[in-house]
Amino acid sequence: MLAGNSTGKEFTVTTFGESHGKVVGVIVDGCPAGLPLSEADIQAELDRRVPADTRIVSARIERDVPKILSGVFNSVTTGAPIAVTVENKDVDSADYEAIKNLPRPGHADYPASVRYGGFNDYRGGGRFSGRVTVALIMAGAIAKKLLSRFDGDVLAYTRTIGKIRSDKKFSTEEIRKNRYVASSRCPDLACAGRMEEAIVDARKEGESLGGVVECLALNIPVGVGDPMFDSLDAELAKALFNVPAVKAVEFGLGFELIKMKGSESNDAYVMQNGKVATSTDNMGGILGGISNGMPIIMRVAIKPTPSIGLEQKTVNLTTMEDASLTVKGRHDPCVVPKAVPAVEAAVAITLADHMIRSGFIPKVLERKKIVG
């Protein structure tokens, strides 16, 4: 196992598999015993990964069916490592053989080849493919179910695709109800259609688009996080950067804060329903690396899909001469919609780990009465 394939200290997630390998899988160690869990729970999250509108996604569409191999007995977690796999069935590697010595611009082909001495699996991007988010989403399904036992909730949705942005202020219920209704994953259903048409137009031009995914973590108790080097925002940012194609992360108002004065940016404390709260949430629910009880607000920037239908410049790694290529095969013209459940998963995994570390989630959820 190569270094870097595991994350977490108490709720530990290790992923494995490549885009065109036999399986993609995950091992979750440290999930508390006593959590009801079934393959249907994981299937529900995986089904959210691929939008229904085939015009805006790759032609590689396969229903990922998870298999729980260990760590669950009588539909309840045992405290042992949970292993889950999904088979890769719809695989076509022919197009990658033709360009294996021509690194695709915007992809990890060249640095991966150098890093691993040319032994990396180049088919479909191998370990560096967006396909590996299947493993992330499976672990996220477990983390989300665990968080829900303690009223925690993670909701991600599309805010921007290309130049089209929804500035609508959503209620929590609107987000929860509508974020997966449209294929663009935007809960602003009036704006969602324009986003989808923009993706279709880009595809016709041989181009691609990026965008912004916004994410809320709700009902996270005060005091989650371990400063200084394991602060909650730092750990969440790291997890979010592990989602392929993420190139920027911000919390609360993020870069907009530089335009404000302290009197404008500070979140004033107030009493609400007998509890301490803040009148605004400009800081995004985290202060000093610790949750403050307000919604944790995050946004990630997703780059345009690097595989496009236009001719691009590259080099031939065999002849070491300039070259050009046109990427063929099956590619998403925009990965933002597929990134939404992956962002939810990354955030849920990190929060589950920190809530166990902070003592908010016990290592055994419910103890059976032992007779005898």
C-alpha positions in Angstrom: 0.0 0.0 0.0 1.4 3.4 -1.0 1.6 6.1 1.6 -1.2 8.6 1.4 -4.1 6.2 0.8 -5.3 6.5 4.4 -6.8 9.3 6.4 -8.2 9.8 10.0 -6.9 8.9 13.4 -9.9 7.3 15.1 -12.3 6.9 12.1 -9.7 5.7 9.7 -10.4 5.4 5.9 -8.2 3.5 3.5 -9.2 3.4 -0.2 -7.9 1.2 -2.9 -8.5 0.5 -6.6 -8.0 2.1 -10.0 -10.3 3.4 -12.7 -9.9 0.3 -14.9 -8.9 -2.2 -12.3 -11.1 -5.1 -11.0 -12.6 -3.2 -8.1 -12.7 0.1 -6.2 -12.9 -0.4 -2.4 -12.5 1.1 1.0 -11.7 -0.1 4.5 -13.2 1.9 7.4 -11.6 1.1 10.7 -12.7 2.6 14.0 -16.4 2.9 13.2 -18.2 2.5 16.6 -19.9 -0.8 17.2 -23.7 -0.8 17.3 -24.4 1.3 14.2 -27.2 -0.2 12.0 -25.6 -0.5 8.5 -26.6 -2.3 5.3 -25.5 -2.3 1.7 -28.7 -0.4 0.9 -27.4 2.5 3.0 -24.3 2.7 0.9 -26.2 2.1 -2.3 -28.4 5.1 -1.6 -25.3 7.4 -1.6 -23.7 5.7 -4.6 -26.9 6.2 -6.6 -26.5 10.0 -6.1 -23.1 10.0 -7.8 -24.1 10.0 -11.5 -26.7 12.5 -12.7 -29.7 11.2 -14.7 -29.2 13.5 -17.7 -26.9 11.6 -20.0 -26.1 14.7 -22.0 -23.9 16.1 -19.2 -22.0 13.0 -18.1 -19.5 10.5 -19.4 -20.9 7.6 -21.5 -19.4 5.3 -18.8 -22.5 4.8 -16.8 -22.6 1.7 -14.5 -24.7 1.2 -11.4 -22.2 0.7 -8.7 -23.4 -2.1 -6.4 -21.5 -2.3 -3.0 -20.6 -5.5 -1.3 -19.9 -5.4 2.5 -17.2 -7.9 3.1 -16.5 -7.5 6.8 -17.3 -5.5 10.0 -21.1 -5.9 9.8 -23.0 -8.7 11.5 -26.7 -9.0 11.7 -26.9 -5.6 9.9 -25.0 -3.9 12.7 -21.4 -2.7 12.9 -19.2 -4.9 15.1 -16.3 -2.5 15.7 -14.1 -4.5 13.4 -12.8 -3.0 10.1 -15.5 -2.5 7.5 -14.5 -3.5 4.0 -16.7 -2.5 1.0 -16.0 -3.0 -2.7 -17.6 -2.2 -6.0 -16.7 -3.9 -9.2 -15.6 -2.0 -12.3 -17.7 -3.5 -15.1 -18.0 -1.0 -17.9 -14.3 -0.7 -18.8 -12.7 0.2 -22.1 -9.0 0.8 -22.0 -8.2 0.9 -25.8 -8.1 4.7 -26.1 -5.5 4.9 -23.4 -3.1 2.5 -25.0 -2.8 4.8 -27.9 -1.7 7.8 -25.8 0.2 6.1 -22.9 3.3 8.0 -23.8 1.5 11.3 -24.4 0.6 12.8 -21.0 -2.8 14.6 -21.2 -2.6 18.3 -20.2 -4.3 19.0 -16.9 -4.1 15.3 -15.8 -1.6 13.6 -13.4 -0.2 11.4 -16.2 3.3 13.0 -16.3 4.0 13.5 -12.6 2.5 10.1 -11.8 4.8 8.4 -14.4 7.9 10.1 -12.9 6.8 9.5 -9.3 6.3 5.8 -9.8 9.0 5.1 -12.4 6.5 4.4 -15.2 4.8 1.6 -13.4 1.6 3.6 -12.7 -1.7 2.4 -14.2 -2.4 4.9 -16.9 -5.7 3.4 -18.0 -8.4 6.0 -17.4 -6.0 7.9 -15.1 -5.6 4.8 -12.8 -5.4 5.8 -9.2 -5.8 9.5 -10.1 -9.2 9.1 -11.7 -12.4 10.6 -10.5 -13.6 7.0 -10.4 -11.9 6.6 -7.0 -14.5 8.9 -5.5 -16.7 5.7 -5.4 -14.6 4.5 -2.4 -14.8 7.9 -0.8 -18.6 8.0 -1.1 -18.9 4.5 0.4 -16.9 5.6 3.4 -18.9 8.8 3.5 -22.2 6.8 3.6 -21.0 5.2 6.8 -19.8 8.5 8.3 -23.1 10.2 7.4 -25.2 7.5 9.0 -23.0 7.8 12.1 -23.3 11.6 12.3 -27.1 11.3 11.9 -27.3 9.4 15.2 -26.0 12.6 16.8 -28.2 14.9 14.7 -25.2 15.9 12.4 -26.0 16.5 8.8 -23.9 17.3 5.7 -25.5 18.9 2.7 -23.5 19.8 -0.5 -24.9 21.3 -3.7 -23.8 23.2 -6.8 -23.5 26.9 -6.5 -21.8 27.8 -9.8 -21.1 26.1 -13.2 -19.0 28.0 -15.6 -20.2 31.6 -15.6 -23.7 30.7 -14.3 -24.1 31.2 -10.6 -27.1 30.9 -8.3 -27.2 33.7 -5.7 -30.4 32.5 -4.2 -30.4 32.1 -0.4 -31.6 28.6 0.3 -33.3 27.3 3.4 -32.0 24.1 4.9 -35.1 22.3 3.8 -34.8 23.6 0.2 -31.3 22.3 0.1 -32.1 18.9 1.6 -35.2 18.5 -0.7 -33.9 19.8 -4.0 -30.1 19.4 -4.2 -30.3 16.1 -6.1 -33.5 16.8 -8.1 -31.7 18.5 -11.0 -28.8 16.8 -12.8 -26.6 19.9 -12.2 -27.1 19.3 -8.4 -28.3 22.9 -7.9 -31.2 23.4 -5.6 -32.2 26.6 -7.4 -34.3 24.7 -10.0 -34.8 27.8 -12.1 -31.0 28.2 -12.5 -30.3 24.4 -12.7 -31.5 24.1 -16.2 -29.3 26.9 -17.5 -26.3 25.2 -15.9 -27.1 22.0 -17.7 -27.5 23.7 -21.0 -24.1 25.4 -20.5 -22.6 22.0 -20.0 -24.2 20.6 -23.1 -23.0 23.6 -25.1 -19.4 23.2 -23.9 -19.5 19.5 -24.8 -20.6 20.4 -28.4 -17.6 22.7 -28.6 -15.3 20.0 -27.5 -14.8 22.0 -24.3 -15.4 21.5 -20.6 -16.5 23.6 -17.5 -15.7 23.9 -13.9 -17.7 25.3 -11.0 -18.2 25.8 -7.3 -19.7 23.3 -4.8 -21.0 24.7 -1.5 -21.3 22.5 1.6 -23.0 22.9 5.0 -22.4 20.8 8.1 -25.2 21.3 10.5 -25.7 20.5 14.2 -22.0 20.0 14.9 -21.4 20.6 18.6 -19.2 23.4 20.0 -15.6 22.3 20.6 -14.8 19.9 17.7 -11.2 20.2 16.5 -7.7 19.8 17.7 -5.5 22.9 17.3 -2.9 23.6 16.3 -2.0 21.2 13.5 -5.2 19.2 13.5 -7.6 22.2 13.5 -11.0 21.5 12.1 -10.8 23.8 9.1 -7.3 22.6 8.2 -8.4 18.9 8.3 -11.6 19.7 6.4 -9.6 21.6 3.8 -7.2 18.6 3.4 -10.1 16.2 3.0 -11.7 18.5 0.4 -8.5 18.8 -1.6 -8.4 15.0 -1.8 -11.5 15.1 -4.0 -10.2 15.0 -7.5 -10.3 18.4 -9.4 -10.7 20.6 -6.3 -8.3 23.5 -6.7 -9.5 26.0 -4.0 -11.3 25.8 -0.6 -12.8 28.6 1.5 -14.8 28.8 4.7 -17.5 31.3 5.6 -17.2 34.4 3.5 -13.6 33.4 2.6 -11.9 35.8 0.3 -14.8 38.3 0.6 -13.6 39.0 4.2 -10.7 41.0 2.9 -13.2 43.6 1.7 -14.6 44.1 5.2 -13.6 45.8 8.4 -13.5 44.0 11.6 -16.7 45.5 12.9 -18.4 44.1 9.7 -16.8 40.7 9.7 -17.0 39.8 13.4 -19.9 37.4 14.2 -21.6 38.9 17.3 -22.7 36.5 20.0 -26.4 36.4 20.9 -28.7 34.2 22.9 -31.1 32.1 20.9 -33.5 29.7 22.6 -31.4 29.6 25.7 -28.2 28.9 23.9 -25.2 30.9 22.7 -25.2 31.6 19.0 -24.0 34.3 16.6 -26.1 36.8 14.7 -24.1 36.1 11.5 -21.9 33.3 10.3 -19.2 35.1 8.4 -16.5 32.8 9.8 -18.3 29.6 8.6 -18.8 28.0 12.0 -15.1 27.6 13.0 -13.0 29.8 15.2 -9.4 29.0 16.2 -9.7 25.7 14.5 -12.6 24.6 16.7 -16.3 24.4 15.8 -18.4 27.2 17.4 -21.8 25.5 17.1 -22.9 27.4 14.0 -23.3 25.9 10.6 -20.0 25.1 9.1 -20.0 26.6 5.6 -17.5 25.6 2.9 -17.0 26.2 -0.8 -14.7 24.3 -3.2 -13.6 25.3 -6.7 -13.7 22.5 -9.2 -11.5 22.9 -12.3 -12.8 22.3 -15.8 -12.5 18.6 -16.8 -9.0 18.4 -18.4 -10.1 15.7 -21.0 -11.5 17.8 -23.9 -12.2 17.1 -27.5 -9.9 19.8 -28.9 -6.4 19.2 -30.0 -3.8 20.1 -27.3 -0.1 20.4 -27.1 2.0 17.8 -25.1 5.2 15.9 -25.4 6.1 12.4 -26.4 7.8 10.8 -23.4 9.4 8.1 -25.6 11.0 10.4 -28.2 11.2 13.4 -25.9 9.8 15.7 -28.6 6.9 18.1 -28.8 3.7 16.5 -29.9 -0.1 17.0 -29.9 -3.0 14.8 -29.0 -6.8 14.7 -29.1 -8.2 12.9 -26.1 -10.7 10.3 -27.1 -12.8 8.0 -24.9 -15.6 8.7 -22.5 -15.3 11.8 -20.4 -17.5 14.2 -18.4 -17.8 17.7 -19.9 -18.2 18.9 -16.3 -17.4 16.9 -13.1 -19.1 19.4 -10.7 -22.3 17.4 -10.4 -20.4 14.2 -9.6 -18.3 16.1 -7.1 -21.3 17.0 -4.9 -21.7 13.6 -3.2 -17.9 13.3 -2.9 -17.7 16.6 -1.1 -20.4 15.5 1.3 -18.4 12.3 1.9 -15.1 14.0 2.5 -16.7 16.4 5.1 -18.7 13.6 6.8 -15.6 11.4 7.2 -13.6 14.2 8.7 -16.3 15.3 11.1 -16.9 11.6 12.2 -13.2 11.2 12.9 -13.0 14.4 14.9 -16.2 13.8 16.9 -14.9 10.5 18.0 -11.5 12.0 18.9 -13.3 14.8 20.9 -15.5 12.3 22.7 -18.8 13.5 21.2 -19.3 10.0 19.7 -18.5 6.9 21.8 -16.7 3.9 20.5 -19.7 1.7 21.3 -23.1 3.3 20.5 -25.2 0.9 22.5 -24.3 -2.0 24.8 -26.4 -5.2 24.8 -27.5 -6.6 28.1 -25.5 -9.7 28.7 -27.5 -12.5 30.1 -25.9 -15.4 32.0 
